[in-house]
Amino acid sequence: MAERSTRRAVTLALALAAAACATDLPSASPSTDAGDAAPPDAGAGADSHAEADAVADSHARADADGDSGAASLYDQDGPLPFTTETATLSNGGRTFSITAYLPSPAGLHPVVSLSPGLLQTSPAYAVYGRRLASHGIAMLVRDDPGALTVTTDVAADIAYTVTTWMPGALGAKVDVARVGLAGHSRGGKATLLAAEGALHGKLKAWFGLDPVDAAAFSGGAQARDTIALLGVPTAYLGAQLSSTCSPAADNFDVLFAASAAPSVEVTAVGAGHTQLEDQTSCSACNLCTPAGTADSKTVLAHALRYLTAFFARELLADTRVGAAFEGAGAAADIAAGRVKIVSK
């Protein structure tokens, strides 16, 4: 018990020290973005037919590549313009910000709510928002509230966002019947707790970016206890190197082992825990040791492709993406020694 208390005290001290390095949120003013593409002509209005044609054309070009079609498609931002908006939410006395990435075409779009790692802010995951929104899937990204907020409260905020705020604020833009959750590090655990609790039966899929199911900061609650009852497809992309931030006893391997089928586990060879987010916006990344030996840009590119391909399959019914990421670049990545993949 003394050893466990010491570990928790050291972890908390490191977390509090890192909090001083956290970056600010982006401006609350709505903006229009389309990845590398120019925004649509404001005078022409929203041309949903042209946007639908652009998606069809990009799919056709990807299909021409044969089995690598989905890989080619999801390796880059899609053709759709999108907007980004920020909002401040309050739940149970807690206030937090949400950044929404919303595809511009008219109609309802599936949506994924992503939660960051401990002390991380939404800019570190903006690349995921841009990638999904440009392929027709809305994404909500929040800041982590810090080490003094327990993970069970983060899970409650996630459930509030999906069940209460989102239908009212975004009901004309998102399809509440096609919702997925994703999370990095403690955000992975928080989304699992939400999926196992208040959001049970309300989701279509879950994706974990090196999730950590540690009892610290969670009041002892652990997602592994009831994860087998989740009832939705799950996917894991984990960093091969365990670190001070992702101990082997609580890492993605443990959660995958406890998960029911269908589930797939992608291990990024040589990757470290924080390489699954944008390094230019990562807060106190040097606290997670050892660092990864793989190239950070390559690791992030894989994470973007696999996460996008997974939700394209589960929320957009893209049948080119197989259960073990066949058709999404898995074969080439395995052959090159970049990843290892196991499914059940």
Order of alpha helices (4+ residues) and beta strands (2+ residues): alpha-beta-alpha-alpha-beta-beta-beta-alpha-beta-alpha-alpha-beta-alpha-beta-beta-alpha-beta-alpha-alpha-beta
